């Protein structure tokens, strides 16, 4: 059970930090096309906090490039985030940095949404990421729902609010 707990918690960290189908499949993200020169609303540097279980929080910074529907960047997560996986255990997520690529919703450049699935210790773990940038482009609100196997007894939810710093 400890192995399953460790795998689930580490998958949660990878999911939250590597929000991309390319990362999930082990494929390096393709660079954003240089033919689109106008930056989208997610372009820039954003900092804030991500909240987990037990009132835990960790600092988070995103450095983003947004062209067309493509958003790529680097996310840096600090110490302090705890995730409770119910009967499968819980753990603090270590600080780390990860590159990612994701797409905005077609025709709605202020919304990011993706669904991923991972096989962890013979269990299927689903992840739903929803993110919205404010009309003025200064604030991003996000939530990540982790759909754990029923045996765990609960599905953790991570939330984040970030503000444009540049």
ABEGO torsion letter per residue (X at the ends): XAAAAAAAAAAAAAAAABBBAAAAAGBBBBBBBAABABBBAABEBBBEBBBBBGGBBBBBBBBBBBBEABBBEBBBBBBGBBBBAEAAEBBBBBBBBBBBBBBBBBGBAABBBBBBBBBBGGBBBBBBBBBBBBAAGABBBBBBBBBBBAAAGBBBBBBBBBBBAX
